[in-house]
Amino acid sequence: MRTTVLFIASVAYIGYIPFASGTFGSLAAMPLFWVFDKLCTVSVPLALATFVALVVGACWVAGLADGFLQEHDSHKIVIDEVAGYVAATLLLPLSWPVAIAAFFIFRALDVIKPYPAGYIDANMPGGPGVVLDDVVSGLYTNLLLRGLLFLGVLS
């Protein structure tokens, strides 16, 4: 079980890259923008339910990985970046400009950790503490992207 949990939590061992593992985890998540866009064409409720399942599963796996690795929010755990990037792009129009802007804005907000992301990161234990700060940063990214799309800065 340990091997499977660490494989999933590190997104196929991407988290074991010794530098910028969060950046590589976010890059690995980019194809999910396309997957969730296709899910939305089938059913928006299905896409939202799948996103919730992803977040719940990521919290569970990250919590187990925390225990196996004996450190909270290890850089080896990057499933949180996947959940965050999906939150950043959920229900947005599929395009390269949006995908790339989402990547850079999400990475910046994940580092800055605007409230309540920083609070969650510092105070929430276990898997939810690992994942939910990234989801908050992703949701902020999503709102910023919606603003840029509305203003015509992105297409």
C-alpha positions in Angstrom: 0.0 0.0 0.0 2.8 2.4 0.8 4.2 2.2 -2.7 0.8 2.8 -4.3 0.1 5.8 -2.0 3.4 7.4 -2.7 3.1 6.8 -6.4 -0.3 8.6 -6.5 0.6 11.3 -4.0 3.8 12.1 -5.9 1.9 11.9 -9.3 4.0 9.1 -10.7 7.1 10.1 -8.7 7.2 13.6 -10.2 7.3 14.9 -6.6 10.7 13.1 -6.2 12.3 15.6 -8.6 14.8 17.3 -6.3 13.9 20.9 -7.4 10.6 22.7 -8.2 8.5 19.6 -7.6 5.4 21.7 -7.2 6.0 23.4 -10.5 6.4 20.0 -12.2 3.3 18.7 -10.4 1.4 21.6 -11.8 2.7 21.0 -15.3 1.6 17.4 -15.0 -1.9 18.6 -14.2 -2.2 20.7 -17.3 -3.8 17.9 -19.5 -6.6 17.7 -16.9 -7.8 21.0 -18.2 -8.7 19.3 -21.4 -10.2 16.3 -19.6 -12.4 18.4 -17.4 -13.4 20.5 -20.4 -14.6 17.3 -22.2 -16.4 16.3 -19.0 -18.2 19.6 -18.9 -19.5 19.0 -22.5 -21.1 15.8 -21.2 -22.4 17.2 -17.9 -21.3 20.1 -15.7 -22.6 18.3 -12.6 -20.5 15.3 -13.5 -17.4 17.5 -13.9 -18.1 19.2 -10.5 -18.7 15.8 -8.8 -15.4 14.5 -10.4 -13.6 17.6 -9.1 -15.0 17.0 -5.6 -14.0 13.4 -5.7 -10.5 14.4 -6.9 -10.1 16.8 -3.9 -11.5 14.3 -1.4 -9.2 11.5 -2.8 -6.2 13.9 -2.8 -6.8 14.8 0.8 -7.0 11.1 1.8 -3.9 10.1 -0.2 -1.9 13.2 1.0 -2.8 12.3 4.6 -1.5 8.8 4.1 1.6 10.0 2.4 2.3 12.5 5.2 2.3 9.5 7.6 4.6 7.4 5.4 7.0 10.2 4.8 7.0 11.4 8.4 6.7 15.1 7.4 3.8 17.4 6.9 3.3 18.7 3.3 6.5 17.1 2.0 7.7 18.5 -1.4 7.3 14.9 -2.6 3.5 15.2 -2.4 2.3 17.0 -5.5 -1.3 15.7 -5.8 -2.2 18.9 -4.1 -0.9 20.9 -7.1 -3.0 18.7 -9.4 -6.2 19.5 -7.4 -5.2 23.2 -7.3 -4.6 23.5 -11.0 -7.9 21.7 -11.8 -9.6 24.3 -9.5 -7.8 27.0 -11.4 -9.2 25.9 -14.7 -12.5 24.4 -13.8 -15.4 25.6 -16.0 -13.2 28.0 -18.0 -12.9 28.0 -21.8 -10.2 25.6 -23.0 -7.4 27.5 -24.7 -3.6 27.7 -24.6 -3.6 31.3 -23.3 -5.9 30.3 -20.4 -4.0 27.1 -19.6 -0.6 29.0 -19.5 -2.0 31.9 -17.6 -3.6 29.5 -15.1 -0.2 27.8 -14.6 1.7 30.9 -13.8 -1.0 32.6 -11.7 -1.6 29.4 -9.8 2.1 28.9 -9.1 2.4 32.5 -7.9 -0.6 32.3 -5.6 0.5 28.8 -4.3 3.7 30.4 -3.2 2.1 33.6 -1.8 -0.7 31.8 -0.1 -3.4 34.5 0.1 -5.8 34.2 3.0 -7.2 31.7 3.8 -4.7 29.5 2.0 -1.9 30.5 4.3 -4.1 29.9 7.3 -5.1 26.5 6.1 -1.5 25.6 5.3 -0.3 26.6 8.7 -3.2 25.3 10.9 -5.0 22.4 9.2 -3.4 19.0 9.9 -3.1 16.0 7.7 -4.2 15.6 4.1 -6.8 18.5 4.1 -4.0 20.8 5.3 -1.8 19.7 2.4 -4.5 19.9 -0.3 -7.0 22.6 0.6 -4.5 25.5 0.6 -3.8 24.7 -3.1 -7.5 24.4 -3.9 -8.0 27.9 -2.4 -5.1 29.3 -4.5 -6.7 27.5 -7.5 -10.1 29.0 -6.9 -8.5 32.5 -6.6 -6.7 31.8 -9.8 -10.0 30.8 -11.4 -11.6 34.1 -10.3 -8.7 36.2 -11.6 -8.8 34.3 -15.0 -12.5 35.0 -15.2 -11.8 38.7 -14.7 -9.1 38.6 -17.4 -11.5 36.8 -19.8 -14.2 39.4 -19.1 -11.8 42.3 -19.7 -10.7 40.7 -23.0 -7.1 40.3 -21.8 -7.3 36.5 -22.4 -9.3 34.6 -25.0 
